[in-house]
Amino acid sequence: MSLSLQSDQERGVLLIVDDDEMNRAILENIFKKDYTADHAENGKVGLDCILQTPDKYSAILLDVVMPEMNGIEVLRRMNTESLTKALPVFLITGEANDAIIKEAYDLGVMDVILKPVTPHIVQRRVNSVVELFRARKILSGQVETLQAEQLHQAQKLLRMNEGMIESLSTAIEFRSGESGEHVRRIRDITCFLLRHTDLGDGIAEADKESIALAAVMHDVGKIAISDAILNKPGKLTPEEFTIMKTHTQRGAELLEKIPQLREHDSYLYAYDIALHHHERWDGRGYPDGLKGDEITIWAQIVSLADVYDALVSERCYKRAFSREEARSMILGNKCGVFNPLLLDRFFSVEDELAKLYVHDQKEA
């Protein structure tokens, strides 16, 4: 055994798989300056060593003709386990059959070295490839570290952006005399319906998250509406209602003018919801008079969630209606006309949605 002060890890470890003890000794002696060596007397023993500790070895020196399991069979198994991509294998053999050599290369072997070996040649060929694999592994680790750092920074930026979006939406709700909890309940109701009913079928989980965040911005256009109209306690005049209705278009316009938001996954959902959450199933909504399934399911969900929350919550101009009253008013088309399927799914989970209001009731 070498008395080098380098550790085995620093020097590297070779696995020499050959049924001839003399051949194993020759190869160990050739590489003793740079590597320690593990021996395997046949392919089966060698494969067991590789499968148990693949990260241990810098390279595999593999004979072809061996008892129990030959070198090609070892290569086939390593290839199946994708080990030849991470671990350099050298076929060192006296078998010069073209078909065997071709299959060895097809299976991922790095080089085929014929016996009897020339020490300085086999050293150069093995060391060059091992150094290449080491450099690639170091580079890969650096890239993964950089990617992890970039992902962490991107996630921090995303959370900050989402926090700013929620803060803006909450500020608008406060301006209209409503609690900031309103936008969070709209988000939570939207998310619950997409995740726990078939309304979310076909929508990827990441998109459901984006839609829930977009729901927070549904009334962002109210920032352009004057306080006199926004907070009027009585019924709006036709002229005032016409102005109020413009908050859908103004919201979409505002979102369109925020460059950072346009790069966010939720942007297209937010734009559509802000613009179309007052459309009606019967086509009598605004601003575009969309009808039926012309209205996206996420805009429909936010529309119903908005109406339901407005009914069961106390506002400066009204008392909170009971769940039974709200249900009757919605199903009686007193607050718009909604998709029958949406209504069915919404009220099938209303007991769960009502839990969102327990905290507010305790606070009151």
N, C-alpha and C positions, 0 to 999 in steps of 0.2 A: 504494500500500500504506500502511496506517495506521502512524503513528509512535508509537502508544500504547506505554507502557512495559510494559503487560500482555503476558504470553506468549500464544501462540495457544491453549494448553491452558486458561489461565485465562479467556480471552475466549470460547472456544468456536469451533467451525468449522461453517459451514453448507455444504451441498452444494446448489448451484443447478443444476437439470437443466431446460434449456430450449433449444430450437433457435434461438431469436432472441437474438442477442448483445446487442441493446439492452435486452431484458427482463432479461437476466442482470445487466447493468450497473446498471439501475434498482434491482433487488432488493439487489445488493451495496451500493449507496450508502445505501439505507434502513437497513441493518443494520450499517454500517461501524463505528459507535461500540461495539457489543457483540460483534461477530463478525468473523473473517476468513472469506473465502469461497473455495471450490473451485468450478470451473465444469465442466459437462458439456454438450456440444452436442446430445446425443440420449440416449434411454433406455438404449441398450446401454452407452455409455460411463459413464453414471451408475450403472447396476447393477454394472458392473465395479468402480467405485470403492467402492461400498457393500459388496460381497462381500469385497473385499480388506482394507479397514480399517473395519469397521462401528463400532468403538469411537471412531474419530476424530471422528465428527460429532455435533453437538448436535441437528441437525434436517436434514431433507431438504425442499427447496422444489421441487416436481415439477410440470412442465407435463403436459398430457394429449396433445395432438396434436404428435407428433414423428416424424421419419423413423427407420427401422431398428427402433426399439422404442418404442411409445407409453407414456404414464405408467401406464395401467391394467395393461399387461403387466409393467411394473416392479413395481407393487404386488402383482400375483399371485405373482411370484417371491419377493418379500420376505416375503409372507405364508406361502408354502411353507417358507421358511427360518426362520419365527417372528421375523423381524427387526422387524416392525411393533410387536411387544410391547415392545421395548427401545429403539426409535429412532422419535421422532415424525416423521411425514410429513405435509406440508401440500400439498394439491393447489391450485396457483395457476393458474387456467385461465380462458380465455374461453369454454370449452365448458360450457354450462349444461344439458346433457341430463340429465333426471331419472334415467334408467336408469344413466348413467355415475356420477352423484353417489352414487346408492344403492349401486352395486357398490363404489365407492371406500370408503365407510364400512364396508361389509361386510368389506372386505379389511383394515381396520384404520387407515385414514387418520384423523388427529386432527381435521382441519378442511378445508373446501373454501372457498377464497377466490377470488372472481371478479375477473377483470381488467376494466377497469384498476383497480389497487389504490390504496387510500388509505393513504399511508405510516403515519400514526399508528395507524390501525386494524390494519393487518397487523403492525406492530411489537408492539402490545399482545397480539394473539391468539397470535403466535408465541412471544413472550417468556414469557407466562403458562404456556404448555404446557411449554416448555423448562425453566422453573424447577420445575414440578411433577415432571418426569421426573428432574431433578437431585436434588430432595429425596427422591424415592422411591428413587433409586439409593443415596444416602447412608444412608437408613434401612435399606434392604435390607442394605447392607454392615455396619451396626452390629448388625443382627439376626443376620447370619451369624457375626460375631465373637463375639457373646454366646452363640450356640448352640455354637460351637466351644469356648468356655471352659467352658460347662456340660457339654459332652460330655467334655472333658478331666477335669473334676472328677469326673464320674460314673464314668469309667473308673478313676481313681485310687481312688475309693471301692470300686468293684467289685473291683479287685485286692486292696485291703486286706481286704475281706470274705472273698474267696476264700482269702487267706493265713490269716486267722483260722480259717476252716473246716478247712483242711488242718492247721493247728497243733493244733486241738482233736482232730481224728481221729488225728493222729500221737501225741499225748499218751496217748490211750486205748490205742493199740497198744503203746506202751512200758509202760503199766501192766499189760497182759496178757502182758508178757515177749516181745513181738514187735517186730521192727524197724519203724521208721517207713516203710521202703521198701514195706512191704506195701500200704498204702493207695495209694501212688503207682502201684504195679504194677497194682492193681485198676482204677484210673483209666485207665492206659495200655492195658490189655487191653480194657477196655470200649470205649474210643475207637477202637482199632484194628479191632475186630470191626464196629463200626458204620460205619466209613469204608471198610473194605477187603473187606467181604463183603456179600451181599444182605440180611443181617440189618438193615442200616440203610436199606433201600429205603423211600422215603416219609417219612423223617424229615429235617427241615430241618437244615442244617449247624449253625445256632445251637443247635438242640435237642440235637444230638449233643454239643456242648460242654457244655451244661447237664447232660445225662445223665452225662457223664464226671465232672463235678464232683460230682454227686449220689452217684456210686458211692463217692467218698471217705468219705461219711458213713454207709455201710451198717451199721457196727457201733457207731454212736455211743451206742446204748442200753446198751452194756457198762459205761458209766460208773456205772450204777445197780447193777451186780453186785458183790458183795463179793470182795475179793482171795482169800479162802479158796477160793471156787468158781472164780473166774476163772483162778487160777494153780495149781490143784490138779494135780499131776503125774500122778496115776492116773485111773482111770475114775470119772466122776461117779455118785453114787447116783441112783436114780430121783427122789428129792426134790430133789437138787441140780440134776439136769438140767431138772426142771420150772421151777426158779428161773432157770436159765441161759436157757431158751427165752423168758423174759419180756423179754429184751433187745430183741427185735424191736418189741414194743409200747411199751416204755419209750423206745426210740429215736424212734419216730413221735411219741410224746407230747412228748418234749423238743424236737424240731424244730418242732412245732406251737406251742410256747410262746416261740419266738424271733421277735419282730415283724419285725426286719430281714430275716430269712431268708424269711419268708412273702412278702415283696415281691420276692424274687429269682426269676429265671426257672427256677432249678433246684429250687425248693421242692417242687413236686408230684412231681417225679421222686424227689427225696431221701426224701420221706415214703413213697412207694410202695416204694422199694428197701429202706429201713430196716425196713419192716413185713413185706415179702414175700420177702426174699432167701433164706429157708429153706423156702419152699414147694417141693413136688415135682411133677414131671410126672404122677405117678400119683395125686396127691391126698392123699398120706400125710405131707405136710409140715406146718409150723405158721407162723403162729398160726391161719390161717383155713381150712386144708385145701383151698386152691385146686387146681384140676386143669387140665392141658393149657393151652390158650390163655387160660384165665381169668387166668393169670399173665402180666403184661406182659413183652414181649421184653427190656426193659432189666433187670427184676428177674431174669429167667432168666439173662441174660448175667453179671450180677454174681454170682449164685449159683455158676455154673460157674467163673468166674474166681477166686472166693474159695476154692473147693474145690481147684482146680488149684494155686493159689499155696501153700495150706497143705500140700499133698502134696510139692511139689518144693522147699520151703524147710525149713531146719532150725528146730526149735522147742525150747524148754526140755524138752519131754516126748517128743521124737522126733527121729530122724535125717531128713535130706532124702531122699526117694525119688527114684529116677532118673525121667527122662521116660517111659521104657518102663513102669516100674512104675506110675507115676501114670496113664498111659493105660489100662493093663490094669485098674486098680482102678475108674476112672471108667466105662469101658465095661462092666465086670462088675457095675455097680450096687452097688459096695461103699461108695460115698460119696453115695448118693442116686440118684434116677432123673431123667434129663434128657431134654429134647426131642431126638429123633433128628436133626432138621434142625440144631439148635444144635450138637450134638456133631460132626456132619459138617463144618460150617463152621469150628468151633473147631480141630479137628485138621487141617483143610486148610491152616491158616495157623500151626500150632504152631511150625514152624521159625522163623518171624519172631518169634513171641511169646517163644521161648526166648532171644532176644537180650537181652531185658529182664533176664535173670539173669546175664549174663556179667560185669557189673561187680561184682555181689555175690560171685560165685565168685572173682574176682581179689582182692577185699578179704579174703576168707576165707583 
